[in-house]
Amino acid sequence: MGVLSVSTKVSSPMIYGRFAAVAICLISVSGAWAQVTDPPRVLLSELQAGQYNVGLDGVIANNMPGLREKYVTGGWLEVDNWLRAKKVPVIKGPGGILHLVDMHHRSTANYRLSIEFPGAYGVGYPNYVYYEVLADFSELSLPAFWERMKLGDPIGSVWGNRQYVWLHDRGVLQDPNTNPPPLIPGLTDDIMRNISANARFYGGYCDLEIEETDLHEGDYVFFFQEFYYADYLRSRVFIIGSEDRGGNSNAPVHFTQAEYAAGEPTSVQMSTAALCQHADAVVDPGWWGSCPGDIAGIVSSSGLNKPDRLVNGSDLAALIGDWGSTAPTLSDINTDGIVNGIDLGTLLNRWGSICGGCL
C-alpha cells in the first residue's frame, strides 16, 4: 500500500494543493484502487449463526436456485454486487466475533454455493457476506454478552423488540455459555422451520419480519418469529420419517413425506396454518386468531388464493368451488371432513366480517 507520487513540477500553490489532494486520495490496495464506500465483509466460515438450525428444504428450494443462476450467468462480480446491496445484520461480540441475527437461510445458501463452486468460472462463488453492525457488545464478558443478546432491543425502541439470539435447538433450550450457536457451516436441519414458514405463507400468522429489504425500512422487526411457531407446531404435527430433522413422533397429527412435498397448497400447509390460529398460540408473536369463513382473497405471486381477513364474495366463490370436497381445505370451516351446507351457513352468517389484526 502506498500513496501515488506526483512528480510534476508546479509553481502555483493552488495547483499544488489540487495535485496533493489527488495524490492523497489515490491509494493502491493489493493492485486495486480502494473504494471508501465498500461495506465491511466477513467470511461465512467465521460468522457465528445466532441460532442452531435452519430449514434446509427452504434453503435448497427457495434460496439456492436463484443465487446459483445469478452466479452461472453473471459470475462472481454479479453475486458480489448483489451481496453488497443485501448486507446482513450482525452483533459484534467479545473477541470481535460477529453474530448473525437474521438472513440465516440466505447466508446458508451462499455458504453451500461457495462449496459447490469453489473455483468455477475463474473466481468462484463468493465465500463471504457484507454486513452491518447493529450493536457492539465486544467489551462485555461472555456471560453478560449472552444476557444482552437474549434481551435484544429495549422495549419501546424504534425497532420494536428484536431478539438477537434464539437459544432453542430443535425445541430444546440451550445454555449459550456452554453450547453457543455454531458458525454458519455448523447449522443443522430442522424440518419444523420449513413447516412454520409455510404456515405463515398461507396466512397462519401475521408476518412481523422484514425480509430481503434494507434494514432501515419499516418500523417493526421481530427476528426468529418463525421459530416460535416451529416449536408450537413441533408438539402438534409430525412428518413421518423426520425424527432426525427435528420432528417429534409424539405429535398427534402425522403426515407422510408425500403429503409434505405435494404441490401447493398441501394438506400440511392447510392444517398447520389453521393450528397456528388456535387460542393456545396467542402468546406467540404475530398471532391473529382464527377467522371462520375467511377462505380466500389475496392471490400471491405463485398463484395461491390466500385469506385476506375479510368474509365476502371471494370466500363464497372459493367455497362453492370446493363444494363436496373431502380434501383438507379452508372451505371446510367446521373441519368435519367435507365441504357442505354447514360450512356455507357459517360463511353466510359471518358475511361482511372483518377479522382482527396481529398481536
C-alpha positions, 0 to 999 in steps of 0.5 A, spaced: 500 500 500 502 506 498 500 513 496 501 515 488 507 520 487 506 526 483 512 528 480 510 534 476 513 540 477 508 546 479 509 553 481 502 555 483 500 553 490 493 552 488 495 547 483 499 544 488 494 543 493 489 540 487 495 535 485 496 533 493 489 532 494 489 527 488 495 524 490 492 523 497 486 520 495 489 515 490 491 509 494 493 502 491 490 496 495 493 489 493 493 492 485 486 495 486 484 502 487 480 502 494 473 504 494 471 508 501 464 506 500 465 498 500 461 495 506 465 491 511 465 483 509 466 477 513 467 470 511 461 465 512 466 460 515 467 465 521 460 468 522 457 465 528 449 463 526 445 466 532 441 460 532 442 452 531 438 450 525 435 452 519 430 449 514 434 446 509 428 444 504 427 452 504 434 453 503 435 448 497 428 450 494 427 457 495 434 460 496 439 456 492 436 456 485 436 463 484 443 465 487 446 459 483 443 462 476 445 469 478 452 466 479 452 461 472 450 467 468 453 473 471 459 470 475 462 472 481 462 480 480 454 479 479 453 475 486 458 480 489 454 486 487 448 483 489 451 481 496 453 488 497 446 491 496 443 485 501 448 486 507 446 482 513 445 484 520 450 482 525 452 483 533 459 484 534 461 480 540 467 479 545 473 477 541 470 481 535 466 475 533 460 477 529 453 474 530 448 473 525 441 475 527 437 474 521 438 472 513 440 465 516 437 461 510 440 466 505 447 466 508 446 458 508 445 458 501 451 462 499 455 458 504 453 451 500 454 455 493 461 457 495 462 449 496 459 447 490 463 452 486 469 453 489 473 455 483 468 455 477 468 460 472 475 463 474 473 466 481 468 462 484 462 463 488 463 468 493 465 465 500 463 471 504 457 476 506 457 484 507 454 486 513 452 491 518 453 492 525 447 493 529 450 493 536 457 492 539 457 488 545 465 486 544 467 489 551 462 485 555 464 478 558 461 472 555 456 471 560 453 478 560 454 478 552 449 472 552 444 476 557 444 482 552 443 478 546 437 474 549 434 481 551 435 484 544 432 491 543 429 495 549 422 495 549 419 501 546 425 502 541 424 504 534 425 497 532 420 494 536 423 488 540 428 484 536 431 478 539 438 477 537 439 470 539 434 464 539 437 459 544 432 453 542 435 447 538 430 443 535 425 445 541 430 444 546 433 450 550 440 451 550 445 454 555 449 459 550 455 459 555 456 452 554 453 450 547 453 457 543 450 457 536 455 454 531 458 458 525 454 458 519 457 451 516 455 448 523 447 449 522 443 443 522 436 441 519 430 442 522 424 440 518 419 444 523 422 451 520 420 449 513 413 447 516 412 454 520 414 458 514 409 455 510 404 456 515 405 463 515 405 463 507 398 461 507 396 466 512 397 462 519 400 468 522 401 475 521 408 476 518 412 481 523 419 480 519 422 484 514 425 480 509 430 481 503 429 489 504 434 494 507 434 494 514 432 501 515 425 500 512 419 499 516 418 500 523 417 493 526 422 487 526 421 481 530 427 476 528 426 468 529 418 469 529 418 463 525 421 459 530 416 460 535 411 457 531 416 451 529 416 449 536 408 450 537 407 446 531 413 441 533 408 438 539 402 438 534 404 435 527 409 430 525 412 428 518 413 421 518 420 419 517 423 426 520 425 424 527 432 426 525 430 433 522 427 435 528 420 432 528 417 429 534 413 422 533 409 424 539 405 429 535 398 427 534 397 429 527 402 425 522 403 426 515 407 422 510 413 425 506 408 425 500 403 429 503 409 434 505 412 435 498 405 435 494 404 441 490 401 447 493 397 448 497 398 441 501 394 438 506 400 440 511 400 447 509 392 447 510 392 444 517 398 447 520 396 454 518 389 453 521 393 450 528 397 456 528 390 460 529 388 456 535 387 460 542 393 456 545 398 460 540 396 467 542 402 468 546 406 467 540 408 473 536 404 475 530 398 471 532 391 473 529 386 468 531 382 464 527 377 467 522 371 462 520 369 463 513 375 467 511 377 462 505 380 466 500 382 473 497 389 475 496 392 471 490 400 471 491 405 471 486 405 463 485 398 463 484 395 461 491 388 464 493 390 466 500 385 469 506 385 476 506 381 477 513 375 479 510 368 474 509 365 476 502 364 474 495 371 471 494 370 466 500 363 464 497 366 463 490 372 459 493 367 455 497 362 453 492 368 451 488 370 446 493 363 444 494 363 436 496 370 436 497 373 431 502 380 434 501 383 438 507 381 445 505 379 452 508 372 451 505 371 446 510 370 451 516 367 446 521 373 441 519 368 435 519 371 432 513 367 435 507 365 441 504 357 442 505 351 446 507 354 447 514 360 450 512 356 455 507 351 457 513 357 459 517 360 463 511 353 466 510 352 468 517 359 471 518 358 475 511 361 482 511 366 480 517 372 483 518 377 479 522 382 482 527 389 484 526 396 481 529 398 481 536 
